[in-house]
Amino acid sequence: MNILINAIDALEERDNQETMQECDRPPSTITIRTYLTAGGFVAVSIADNGGGIPESVRSRLFDPFFTTKPVGRGTGLGLSISHSIIVDRHGGKLSCTSTVGEGSEFLLEIPVQQNLT
């Protein structure tokens, strides 16, 4: 949910900054895909066509208390907690690819079989 809410926020920010000339560009879109990977993971991709995330921010996305949102709109814990649940608790992977001006994709991968050790 944290990743989806962040995608919605990114699109709202994009739409609020839109000029009259930009009204013809493609509408704000979130695409969610699920699939099995060859490596035995269930993957969930959440992608948007928002403003994208610069590398300086991407490198800190999963740090606790890091946020780009204004005071009162975010605690900086959502992605950190998501990372902890997916990676630490379930042995999965969480990654982000992004191009500034084009959008972002978060890829969640959870193993089909749990490692019970």
N, CA, C and O atoms as a printed pandas DataFrame, in Angstrom:
     atom_number atom_name residue_name chain_id  residue_number  x_coord  y_coord  z_coord
0              1         N          MET        A               1    0.828   -1.201    0.000
1              2        CA          MET        A               1    0.000    0.000    0.000
2              3         C          MET        A               1    0.866    1.256    0.000
3              4         O          MET        A               1    0.538    2.239   -0.665
4              5         N          ASN        A               2    1.977    1.226    0.748
5              6        CA          ASN        A               2    2.847    2.409    0.787
6              7         C          ASN        A               2    3.349    2.779   -0.605
7              8         O          ASN        A               2    3.391    3.957   -0.960
8              9         N          ILE        A               3    3.722    1.794   -1.377
9             10        CA          ILE        A               3    4.256    2.052   -2.719
10            11         C          ILE        A               3    3.149    2.591   -3.625
11            12         O          ILE        A               3    3.382    3.517   -4.403
12            13         N          LEU        A               4    1.984    2.035   -3.531
13            14        CA          LEU        A               4    0.855    2.504   -4.331
14            15         C          LEU        A               4    0.469    3.936   -3.948
15            16         O          LEU        A               4    0.207    4.756   -4.828
16            17         N          ILE        A               5    0.432    4.240   -2.680
17            18        CA          ILE        A               5    0.107    5.595   -2.223
18            19         C          ILE        A               5    1.155    6.590   -2.720
19            20         O          ILE        A               5    0.818    7.704   -3.123
20            21         N          ASN        A               6    2.424    6.186   -2.690
21            22        CA          ASN        A               6    3.472    7.072   -3.202
22            23         C          ASN        A               6    3.296    7.328   -4.698
23            24         O          ASN        A               6    3.539    8.439   -5.167
24            25         N          ALA        A               7    2.880    6.320   -5.441
25            26        CA          ALA        A               7    2.637    6.502   -6.880
26            27         C          ALA        A               7    1.490    7.492   -7.103
27            28         O          ALA        A               7    1.571    8.357   -7.975
28            29         N          ILE        A               8    0.445    7.361   -6.327
29            30        CA          ILE        A               8   -0.688    8.293   -6.429
30            31         C          ILE        A               8   -0.225    9.713   -6.120
31            32         O          ILE        A               8   -0.586   10.653   -6.828
32            33         N          ASP        A               9    0.575    9.873   -5.062
33            34        CA          ASP        A               9    1.097   11.193   -4.699
34            35         C          ASP        A               9    1.951   11.781   -5.818
35            36         O          ASP        A               9    1.866   12.976   -6.101
36            37         N          ALA        A              10    2.773   10.950   -6.456
37            38        CA          ALA        A              10    3.639   11.426   -7.547
38            39         C          ALA        A              10    2.803   11.920   -8.723
39            40         O          ALA        A              10    3.133   12.928   -9.348
40            41         N          LEU        A              11    1.730   11.213   -9.019
41            42        CA          LEU        A              11    0.875   11.622  -10.129
42            43         C          LEU        A              11    0.095   12.889   -9.797
43            44         O          LEU        A              11   -0.097   13.743  -10.663
44            45         N          GLU        A              12   -0.353   13.017   -8.561
45            46        CA          GLU        A              12   -1.037   14.249   -8.155
46            47         C          GLU        A              12   -0.097   15.443   -8.268
47            48         O          GLU        A              12   -0.498   16.517   -8.718
48            49         N          GLU        A              13    1.155   15.252   -7.857
49            50        CA          GLU        A              13    2.144   16.324   -7.965
50            51         C          GLU        A              13    2.379   16.687   -9.431
51            52         O          GLU        A              13    2.449   17.865   -9.780
52            53         N          ARG        A              14    2.497   15.689  -10.269
53            54        CA          ARG        A              14    2.679   15.910  -11.711
54            55         C          ARG        A              14    1.505   16.696  -12.284
55            56         O          ARG        A              14    1.698   17.658  -13.027
56            57         N          ASP        A              15    0.287   16.284  -11.936
57            58        CA          ASP        A              15   -0.908   16.947  -12.476
58            59         C          ASP        A              15   -1.041   18.380  -11.971
59            60         O          ASP        A              15   -1.497   19.256  -12.706
60            61         N          ASN        A              16   -0.651   18.622  -10.737
61            62        CA          ASN        A              16   -0.741   19.973  -10.177
62            63         C          ASN        A              16    0.251   20.930  -10.819
63            64         O          ASN        A              16    0.030   22.140  -10.798
64            65         N          GLN        A              17    1.331   20.426  -11.383
65            66        CA          GLN        A              17    2.349   21.264  -12.011
66            67         C          GLN        A              17    2.119   21.426  -13.513
67            68         O          GLN        A              17    2.894   22.103  -14.189
68            69         N          GLU        A              18    1.074   20.817  -14.030
69            70        CA          GLU        A              18    0.808   20.808  -15.465
70            71         C          GLU        A              18    0.400   22.199  -15.966
71            72         O          GLU        A              18   -0.418   22.879  -15.347
72            73         N          THR        A              19    0.979   22.602  -17.084
73            74        CA          THR        A              19    0.587   23.852  -17.731
74            75         C          THR        A              19   -0.483   23.556  -18.779
75            76         O          THR        A              19   -0.746   22.391  -19.076
76            77         N          MET        A              20   -1.084   24.564  -19.326
77            78        CA          MET        A              20   -2.113   24.372  -20.348
78            79         C          MET        A              20   -1.562   23.615  -21.557
79            80         O          MET        A              20   -2.265   22.793  -22.145
80            81         N          GLN        A              21   -0.294   23.892  -21.935
81            82        CA          GLN        A              21    0.307   23.215  -23.087
82            83         C          GLN        A              21    0.515   21.724  -22.823
83            84         O          GLN        A              21    0.534   20.927  -23.761
84            85         N          GLU        A              22    0.670   21.348  -21.569
85            86        CA          GLU        A              22    0.950   19.951  -21.228
86            87         C          GLU        A              22   -0.318   19.118  -21.050
87            88         O          GLU        A              22   -0.241   17.913  -20.808
88            89         N          CYS        A              23   -1.458   19.743  -21.165
89            90        CA          CYS        A              23   -2.717   19.017  -20.968
90            91         C          CYS        A              23   -2.924   17.913  -22.009
91            92         O          CYS        A              23   -3.716   16.996  -21.789
92            93         N          ASP        A              24   -2.221   17.996  -23.133
93            94        CA          ASP        A              24   -2.367   16.979  -24.178
94            95         C          ASP        A              24   -1.517   15.735  -23.945
95            96         O          ASP        A              24   -1.678   14.736  -24.646
96            97         N          ARG        A              25   -0.616   15.786  -22.971
97            98        CA          ARG        A              25    0.243   14.618  -22.755
98            99         C          ARG        A              25   -0.578   13.458  -22.198
99           100         O          ARG        A              25   -1.712   13.653  -21.761
100          101         N          PRO        A              26   -0.013   12.259  -22.214
101          102        CA          PRO        A              26   -0.769   11.094  -21.739
102          103         C          PRO        A              26   -1.274   11.294  -20.304
103          104         O          PRO        A              26   -0.596   11.914  -19.484
104          105         N          PRO        A              27   -2.454   10.771  -20.011
105          106        CA          PRO        A              27   -3.009   10.939  -18.657
106          107         C          PRO        A              27   -2.172   10.197  -17.614
107          108         O          PRO        A              27   -1.447    9.253  -17.930
108          109         N          SER        A              28   -2.291   10.640  -16.390
109          110        CA          SER        A              28   -1.603    9.983  -15.283
110          111         C          SER        A              28   -2.067    8.533  -15.189
111          112         O          SER        A              28   -3.264    8.246  -15.193
112          113         N          THR        A              29   -1.090    7.623  -15.104
113          114        CA          THR        A              29   -1.408    6.199  -15.133
114          115         C          THR        A              29   -0.551    5.427  -14.140
115          116         O          THR        A              29    0.648    5.675  -14.008
116          117         N          ILE        A              30   -1.177    4.499  -13.453
117          118        CA          ILE        A              30   -0.466    3.531  -12.617
118          119         C          ILE        A              30   -0.749    2.159  -13.220
119          120         O          ILE        A              30   -1.901    1.801  -13.463
120          121         N          THR        A              31    0.311    1.401  -13.458
121          122        CA          THR        A              31    0.173    0.061  -14.023
122          123         C          THR        A              31    0.675   -0.953  -13.002
123          124         O          THR        A              31    1.798   -0.847  -12.510
124          125         N          ILE        A              32   -0.152   -1.922  -12.694
125          126        CA          ILE        A              32    0.223   -2.987  -11.749
126          127         C          ILE        A              32    0.218   -4.304  -12.510
127          128         O          ILE        A              32   -0.780   -4.679  -13.125
128          129         N          ARG        A              33    1.356   -5.004  -12.457
129          130        CA          ARG        A              33    1.482   -6.307  -13.116
130          131         C          ARG        A              33    1.961   -7.322  -12.096
131          132         O          ARG        A              33    2.736   -6.990  -11.199
132          133         N          THR        A              34    1.511   -8.532  -12.228
133          134        CA          THR        A              34    2.005   -9.638  -11.400
134          135         C          THR        A              34    2.418  -10.772  -12.324
135          136         O          THR        A              34    1.797  -11.004  -13.361
136          137         N          TYR        A              35    3.466  -11.469  -11.938
137          138        CA          TYR        A              35    3.944  -12.592  -12.739
138          139         C          TYR        A              35    4.918  -13.434  -11.932
139          140         O          TYR        A              35    5.430  -12.997  -10.901
140          141         N          LEU        A              36    5.168  -14.644  -12.413
141          142        CA          LEU        A              36    6.174  -15.526  -11.829
142          143         C          LEU        A              36    7.490  -15.295  -12.558
143          144         O          LEU        A              36    7.510  -15.211  -13.786
144          145         N          THR        A              37    8.581  -15.191  -11.818
145          146        CA          THR        A              37    9.892  -15.040  -12.447
146          147         C          THR        A              37   10.519  -16.410  -12.641
147          148         O          THR        A              37   10.097  -17.392  -12.030
148          149         N          ALA        A              38   11.523  -16.465  -13.489
149          150        CA          ALA        A              38   12.232  -17.724  -13.729
150          151         C          ALA        A              38   12.977  -18.185  -12.481
151          152         O          ALA        A              38   13.276  -19.371  -12.341
152          153         N          GLY        A              39   13.278  -17.258  -11.575
153          154        CA          GLY        A              39   14.037  -17.592  -10.375
154          155         C          GLY        A              39   13.194  -18.057   -9.202
155          156         O          GLY        A              39   13.710  -18.188   -8.092
156          157         N          GLY        A              40   11.907  -18.311   -9.419
157          158        CA          GLY        A              40   11.060  -18.821   -8.334
158          159         C          GLY        A              40   10.482  -17.746   -7.435
159          160         O          GLY        A              40   10.235  -17.990   -6.254
160          161         N          PHE        A              41   10.265  -16.571   -7.976
161          162        CA          PHE        A              41    9.675  -15.479   -7.215
162          163         C          PHE        A              41    8.332  -15.089   -7.819
163          164         O          PHE        A              41    8.116  -15.232   -9.022
164          165         N          VAL        A              42    7.442  -14.601   -6.978
165          166        CA          VAL        A              42    6.236  -13.923   -7.437
166          167         C          VAL        A              42    6.601  -12.442   -7.481
167          168         O          VAL        A              42    7.056  -11.880   -6.485
168          169         N          ALA        A              43    6.401  -11.821   -8.629
169          170        CA          ALA        A              43    6.763  -10.418   -8.792
170          171         C          ALA        A              43    5.515   -9.558   -8.917
171          172         O          ALA        A              43    4.534   -9.936   -9.557
172          173         N          VAL        A              44    5.584   -8.395   -8.289
173          174        CA          VAL        A              44    4.543   -7.385   -8.418
174          175         C          VAL        A              44    5.238   -6.106   -8.843
175          176         O          VAL        A              44    6.120   -5.606   -8.145
176          177         N          SER        A              45    4.840   -5.585   -9.983
177          178        CA          SER        A              45    5.400   -4.351  -10.511
178          179         C          SER        A              45    4.359   -3.245  -10.364
179          180         O          SER        A              45    3.216   -3.400  -10.793
180          181         N          ILE        A              46    4.760   -2.130   -9.757
181          182        CA          ILE        A              46    3.891   -0.962   -9.641
182          183         C          ILE        A              46    4.629    0.178  -10.334
183          184         O          ILE        A              46    5.656    0.651   -9.848
184          185         N          ALA        A              47    4.093    0.616  -11.477
185          186        CA          ALA        A              47    4.758    1.639  -12.280
186          187         C          ALA        A              47    3.825    2.824  -12.491
187          188         O          ALA        A              47    2.607    2.668  -12.577
188          189         N          ASP        A              48    4.422    4.016  -12.574
189          190        CA          ASP        A              48    3.639    5.216  -12.862
190          191         C          ASP        A              48    4.357    6.034  -13.923
191          192         O          ASP        A              48    5.532    5.808  -14.210
192          193         N          ASN        A              49    3.648    6.970  -14.493
193          194        CA          ASN        A              49    4.240    7.876  -15.469
194          195         C          ASN        A              49    4.349    9.292  -14.888
195          196         O          ASN        A              49    4.128   10.288  -15.576
196          197         N          GLY        A              50    4.694    9.343  -13.610
197          198        CA          GLY        A              50    4.880   10.618  -12.920
198          199         C          GLY        A              50    6.189   11.276  -13.307
199          200         O          GLY        A              50    6.735   11.019  -14.381
200          201         N          GLY        A              51    6.684   12.121  -12.431
201          202        CA          GLY        A              51    7.874   12.907  -12.728
202          203         C          GLY        A              51    9.191   12.167  -12.626
203          204         O          GLY        A              51   10.230   12.703  -13.012
204          205         N          GLY        A              52    9.169   10.950  -12.114
205          206        CA          GLY        A              52   10.411   10.198  -11.941
206          207         C          GLY        A              52   11.137   10.603  -10.672
207          208         O          GLY        A              52   10.781   11.584  -10.019
208          209         N          ILE        A              53   12.161    9.832  -10.335
209          210        CA          ILE        A              53   12.917   10.044   -9.098
210          211         C          ILE        A              53   14.388   10.207   -9.453
211          212         O          ILE        A              53   14.981    9.305  -10.044
212          213         N          PRO        A              54   14.989   11.344   -9.101
213          214        CA          PRO        A              54   16.414   11.523   -9.393
214          215         C          PRO        A              54   17.274   10.536   -8.591
215          216         O          PRO        A              54   16.869   10.082   -7.521
216          217         N          GLU        A              55   18.455   10.209   -9.112
217          218        CA          GLU        A              55   19.354    9.245   -8.457
218          219         C          GLU        A              55   19.681    9.656   -7.029
219          220         O          GLU        A              55   19.782    8.795   -6.155
220          221         N          SER        A              56   19.848   10.946   -6.770
221          222        CA          SER        A              56   20.191   11.407   -5.414
222          223         C          SER        A              56   19.104   11.034   -4.409
223          224         O          SER        A              56   19.402   10.832   -3.232
224          225         N          VAL        A              57   17.876   10.943   -4.842
225          226        CA          VAL        A              57   16.768   10.541   -3.978
226          227         C          VAL        A              57   16.634    9.022   -3.986
227          228         O          VAL        A              57   16.417    8.415   -2.937
228          229         N          ARG        A              58   16.762    8.399   -5.170
229          230        CA          ARG        A              58   16.623    6.941   -5.295
230          231         C          ARG        A              58   17.577    6.194   -4.378
231          232         O          ARG        A              58   17.230    5.145   -3.837
232          233         N          SER        A              59   18.779    6.733   -4.202
233          234        CA          SER        A              59   19.771    6.049   -3.370
234          235         C          SER        A              59   19.385    6.045   -1.891
235          236         O          SER        A              59   19.972    5.301   -1.106
236          237         N          ARG        A              60   18.418    6.858   -1.505
237          238        CA          ARG        A              60   18.005    6.946   -0.096
238          239         C          ARG        A              60   16.567    6.494    0.143
239          240         O          ARG        A              60   16.082    6.571    1.271
240          241         N          LEU        A              61   15.886    6.030   -0.880
241          242        CA          LEU        A              61   14.457    5.724   -0.794
242          243         C          LEU        A              61   14.073    4.838    0.386
243          244         O          LEU        A              61   13.040    5.058    1.019
244          245         N          PHE        A              62   14.889    3.853    0.680
245          246        CA          PHE        A              62   14.516    2.879    1.702
246          247         C          PHE        A              62   15.129    3.193    3.068
247          248         O          PHE        A              62   15.028    2.388    3.994
248          249         N          ASP        A              63   15.765    4.362    3.195
249          250        CA          ASP        A              63   16.321    4.794    4.486
250          251         C          ASP        A              63   15.188    5.215    5.423
251          252         O          ASP        A              63   14.274    5.927    5.008
252          253         N          PRO        A              64   15.245    4.773    6.699
253          254        CA          PRO        A              64   14.221    5.204    7.650
254          255         C          PRO        A              64   14.232    6.732    7.798
255          256         O          PRO        A              64   15.291    7.357    7.858
256          257         N          PHE        A              65   13.050    7.306    7.855
257          258        CA          PHE        A              65   12.800    8.737    8.075
258          259         C          PHE        A              65   13.198    9.630    6.900
259          260         O          PHE        A              65   13.170   10.854    7.028
260          261         N          PHE        A              66   13.570    9.041    5.757
261          262        CA          PHE        A              66   13.853    9.860    4.580
262          263         C          PHE        A              66   12.552   10.102    3.827
263          264         O          PHE        A              66   11.839    9.159    3.483
264          265         N          THR        A              67   12.250   11.361    3.576
265          266        CA          THR        A              67   11.050   11.705    2.825
266          267         C          THR        A              67   11.298   12.937    1.977
267          268         O          THR        A              67   12.116   13.789    2.325
268          269         N          THR        A              68   10.599   13.027    0.884
269          270        CA          THR        A              68   10.644   14.233    0.049
270          271         C          THR        A              68    9.334   15.000    0.181
271          272         O          THR        A              68    9.156   16.054   -0.431
272          273         N          LYS        A              69    8.429   14.466    0.979
273          274        CA          LYS        A              69    7.120   15.094    1.146
274          275         C          LYS        A              69    7.211   16.248    2.146
275          276         O          LYS        A              69    8.077   16.254    3.021
276          277         N          PRO        A              70    6.313   17.221    2.007
277          278        CA          PRO        A              70    6.314   18.335    2.954
278          279         C          PRO        A              70    5.963   17.874    4.366
279          280         O          PRO        A              70    5.368   16.813    4.557
280          281         N          VAL        A              71    6.336   18.674    5.335
281          282        CA          VAL        A              71    6.035   18.377    6.739
282          283         C          VAL        A              71    4.540   18.138    6.890
283          284         O          VAL        A              71    3.720   18.907    6.388
284          285         N          GLY        A              72    4.201   17.070    7.585
285          286        CA          GLY        A              72    2.807   16.740    7.814
286          287         C          GLY        A              72    2.214   15.791    6.783
287          288         O          GLY        A              72    1.100   15.302    6.974
288          289         N          ARG        A              73    2.929   15.517    5.695
289          290        CA          ARG        A              73    2.406   14.630    4.653
290          291         C          ARG        A              73    3.081   13.273    4.634
291          292         O          ARG        A              73    2.556   12.347    4.015
292          293         N          GLY        A              74    4.220   13.117    5.284
293          294        CA          GLY        A              74    4.904   11.834    5.275
294          295         C          GLY        A              74    5.879   11.723    6.427
295          296         O          GLY        A              74    6.440   12.718    6.888
296          297         N          THR        A              75    6.075   10.494    6.888
297          298        CA          THR        A              75    6.994   10.268    8.009
298          299         C          THR        A              75    8.344    9.750    7.541
299          300         O          THR        A              75    9.314    9.781    8.298
300          301         N          GLY        A              76    8.417    9.276    6.309
301          302        CA          GLY        A              76    9.652    8.680    5.829
302          303         C          GLY        A              76    9.820    7.241    6.276
303          304         O          GLY        A              76   10.925    6.700    6.237
304          305         N          LEU        A              77    8.738    6.624    6.697
305          306        CA          LEU        A              77    8.818    5.236    7.168
306          307         C          LEU        A              77    8.181    4.228    6.217
307          308         O          LEU        A              77    8.474    3.036    6.309
308          309         N          GLY        A              78    7.326    4.670    5.314
309          310        CA          GLY        A              78    6.578    3.749    4.454
310          311         C          GLY        A              78    7.450    2.820    3.634
311          312         O          GLY        A              78    7.269    1.604    3.675
312          313         N          LEU        A              79    8.400    3.381    2.885
313          314        CA          LEU        A              79    9.259    2.534    2.049
314          315         C          LEU        A              79   10.256    1.740    2.884
315          316         O          LEU        A              79   10.623    0.623    2.518
316          317         N          SER        A              80   10.689    2.305    3.990
317          318        CA          SER        A              80   11.602    1.582    4.879
318          319         C          SER        A              80   10.913    0.340    5.458
319          320         O          SER        A              80   11.503   -0.739    5.498
320          321         N          ILE        A              81    9.687    0.497    5.896
321          322        CA          ILE        A              81    8.925   -0.626    6.438
322          323         C          ILE        A              81    8.627   -1.646    5.338
323          324         O          ILE        A              81    8.736   -2.852    5.560
324          325         N          SER        A              82    8.253   -1.164    4.156
325          326        CA          SER        A              82    7.996   -2.066    3.029
326          327         C          SER        A              82    9.236   -2.897    2.717
327          328         O          SER        A              82    9.148   -4.108    2.511
328          329         N          HIS        A              83   10.389   -2.237    2.683
329          330        CA          HIS        A              83   11.651   -2.933    2.415
330          331         C          HIS        A              83   11.916   -3.992    3.481
331          332         O          HIS        A              83   12.299   -5.120    3.168
332          333         N          SER        A              84   11.713   -3.625    4.716
333          334        CA          SER        A              84   11.951   -4.559    5.820
334          335         C          SER        A              84   11.049   -5.795    5.716
335          336         O          SER        A              84   11.514   -6.919    5.907
336          337         N          ILE        A              85    9.794   -5.595    5.423
337          338        CA          ILE        A              85    8.855   -6.724    5.323
338          339         C          ILE        A              85    9.215   -7.621    4.143
339          340         O          ILE        A              85    9.281   -8.842    4.285
340          341         N          ILE        A              86    9.446   -7.022    2.987
341          342        CA          ILE        A              86    9.696   -7.806    1.774
342          343         C          ILE        A              86   11.050   -8.505    1.818
343          344         O          ILE        A              86   11.146   -9.695    1.516
344          345         N          VAL        A              87   12.097   -7.770    2.194
345          346        CA          VAL        A              87   13.460   -8.305    2.137
346          347         C          VAL        A              87   13.809   -9.099    3.392
347          348         O          VAL        A              87   14.196  -10.264    3.299
348          349         N          ASP        A              88   13.677   -8.482    4.554
349          350        CA          ASP        A              88   14.111   -9.124    5.801
350          351         C          ASP        A              88   13.177  -10.242    6.250
351          352         O          ASP        A              88   13.629  -11.310    6.664
352          353         N          ARG        A              89   11.905   -9.996    6.166
353          354        CA          ARG        A              89   10.954  -10.964    6.693
354          355         C          ARG        A              89   10.640  -12.098    5.721
355          356         O          ARG        A              89   10.487  -13.250    6.129
356          357         N          HIS        A              90   10.545  -11.763    4.423
357          358        CA          HIS        A              90   10.138  -12.767    3.443
358          359         C          HIS        A              90   11.275  -13.230    2.533
359          360         O          HIS        A              90   11.065  -14.097    1.685
360          361         N          GLY        A              91   12.467  -12.671    2.692
361          362        CA          GLY        A              91   13.589  -13.080    1.855
362          363         C          GLY        A              91   13.432  -12.674    0.400
363          364         O          GLY        A              91   13.954  -13.330   -0.501
364          365         N          GLY        A              92   12.708  -11.591    0.185
365          366        CA          GLY        A              92   12.449  -11.134   -1.173
366          367         C          GLY        A              92   13.364  -10.000   -1.600
367          368         O          GLY        A              92   14.423   -9.769   -1.015
368          369         N          LYS        A              93   12.928   -9.306   -2.630
369          370        CA          LYS        A              93   13.697   -8.196   -3.195
370          371         C          LYS        A              93   12.744   -7.030   -3.430
371          372         O          LYS        A              93   11.575   -7.227   -3.763
372          373         N          LEU        A              94   13.252   -5.827   -3.255
373          374        CA          LEU        A              94   12.489   -4.624   -3.558
374          375         C          LEU        A              94   13.431   -3.664   -4.253
375          376         O          LEU        A              94   14.472   -3.296   -3.709
376          377         N          SER        A              95   13.062   -3.258   -5.459
377          378        CA          SER        A              95   13.930   -2.358   -6.219
378          379         C          SER        A              95   13.100   -1.283   -6.903
379          380         O          SER        A              95   11.883   -1.396   -7.049
380          381         N          CYS        A              96   13.804   -0.240   -7.314
381          382        CA          CYS        A              96   13.157    0.867   -8.002
382          383         C          CYS        A              96   13.999    1.270   -9.201
383          384         O          CYS        A              96   15.212    1.448   -9.089
384          385         N          THR        A              97   13.351    1.410  -10.338
385          386        CA          THR        A              97   13.989    2.005  -11.504
386          387         C          THR        A              97   13.171    3.236  -11.862
387          388         O          THR        A              97   11.947    3.245  -11.730
388          389         N          SER        A              98   13.858    4.266  -12.314
389          390        CA          SER        A              98   13.148    5.505  -12.591
390          391         C          SER        A              98   13.908    6.344  -13.598
391          392         O          SER        A              98   15.138    6.325  -13.648
392          393         N          THR        A              99   13.161    7.072  -14.391
393          394        CA          THR        A              99   13.725    8.039  -15.319
394          395         C          THR        A              99   13.030    9.370  -15.062
395          396         O          THR        A              99   11.807    9.474  -15.164
396          397         N          VAL        A             100   13.816   10.376  -14.730
397          398        CA          VAL        A             100   13.242   11.692  -14.453
398          399         C          VAL        A             100   12.475   12.166  -15.689
399          400         O          VAL        A             100   12.981   12.121  -16.810
400          401         N          GLY        A             101   11.263   12.614  -15.459
401          402        CA          GLY        A             101   10.410   13.086  -16.539
402          403         C          GLY        A             101    9.560   12.013  -17.192
403          404         O          GLY        A             101    8.681   12.321  -17.997
404          405         N          GLU        A             102    9.815   10.746  -16.851
405          406        CA          GLU        A             102    9.070    9.654  -17.488
406          407         C          GLU        A             102    8.310    8.770  -16.502
407          408         O          GLU        A             102    7.269    8.218  -16.860
408          409         N          GLY        A             103    8.796    8.625  -15.284
409          410        CA          GLY        A             103    8.093    7.805  -14.312
410          411         C          GLY        A             103    9.001    6.843  -13.575
411          412         O          GLY        A             103   10.221    6.855  -13.738
412          413         N          SER        A             104    8.373    6.007  -12.757
413          414        CA          SER        A             104    9.101    5.083  -11.892
414          415         C          SER        A             104    8.413    3.723  -11.864
415          416         O          SER        A             104    7.214    3.598  -12.117
416          417         N          GLU        A             105    9.214    2.716  -11.549
417          418        CA          GLU        A             105    8.675    1.371  -11.351
418          419         C          GLU        A             105    9.302    0.777  -10.098
419          420         O          GLU        A             105   10.522    0.765   -9.936
420          421         N          PHE        A             106    8.444    0.289   -9.222
421          422        CA          PHE        A             106    8.894   -0.462   -8.055
422          423         C          PHE        A             106    8.591   -1.925   -8.326
423          424         O          PHE        A             106    7.481   -2.282   -8.720
424          425         N          LEU        A             107    9.598   -2.770   -8.109
425          426        CA          LEU        A             107    9.450   -4.196   -8.345
426          427         C          LEU        A             107    9.614   -4.935   -7.024
427          428         O          LEU        A             107   10.678   -4.897   -6.406
428          429         N          LEU        A             108    8.546   -5.609   -6.600
429          430        CA          LEU        A             108    8.547   -6.411   -5.387
430          431         C          LEU        A             108    8.642   -7.867   -5.812
431          432         O          LEU        A             108    7.878   -8.311   -6.669
432          433         N          GLU        A             109    9.561   -8.609   -5.231
433          434        CA          GLU        A             109    9.714  -10.022   -5.558
434          435         C          GLU        A             109    9.758  -10.808   -4.255
435          436         O          GLU        A             109   10.573  -10.536   -3.374
436          437         N          ILE        A             110    8.871  -11.782   -4.153
437          438        CA          ILE        A             110    8.789  -12.621   -2.952
438          439         C          ILE        A             110    8.943  -14.067   -3.388
439          440         O          ILE        A             110    8.299  -14.489   -4.348
440          441         N          PRO        A             111    9.797  -14.851   -2.693
441          442        CA          PRO        A             111    9.986  -16.241   -3.096
442          443         C          PRO        A             111    8.693  -17.045   -2.981
443          444         O          PRO        A             111    7.921  -16.875   -2.037
444          445         N          VAL        A             112    8.472  -17.920   -3.957
445          446        CA          VAL        A             112    7.300  -18.775   -3.949
446          447         C          VAL        A             112    7.367  -19.716   -2.757
447          448         O          VAL        A             112    6.355  -19.960   -2.099
448          449         N          GLN        A             113    8.558  -20.247   -2.474
449          450        CA          GLN        A             113    8.735  -21.152   -1.345
450          451         C          GLN        A             113    9.512  -20.440   -0.253
451          452         O          GLN        A             113   10.566  -19.855   -0.503
452          453         N          GLN        A             114    8.977  -20.494    0.967
453          454        CA          GLN        A             114    9.620  -19.879    2.116
454          455         C          GLN        A             114   10.830  -20.689    2.553
455          456         O          GLN        A             114   10.794  -21.919    2.557
456          457         N          ASN        A             115   11.892  -20.000    2.919
457          458        CA          ASN        A             115   13.064  -20.626    3.507
458          459         C          ASN        A             115   12.836  -20.603    5.019
459          460         O          ASN        A             115   12.901  -19.540    5.636
460          461         N          LEU        A             116   12.574  -21.746    5.608
461          462        CA          LEU        A             116   12.197  -21.803    7.017
462          463         C          LEU        A             116   13.351  -21.914    7.980
463          464         O          LEU        A             116   13.142  -22.232    9.151
464          465         N          THR        A             117   14.592  -21.657    7.513
465          466        CA          THR        A             117   15.743  -21.732    8.414
466          467         C          THR        A             117   15.950  -20.451    9.141
467          468         O          THR        A             117   16.878  -20.338    9.942
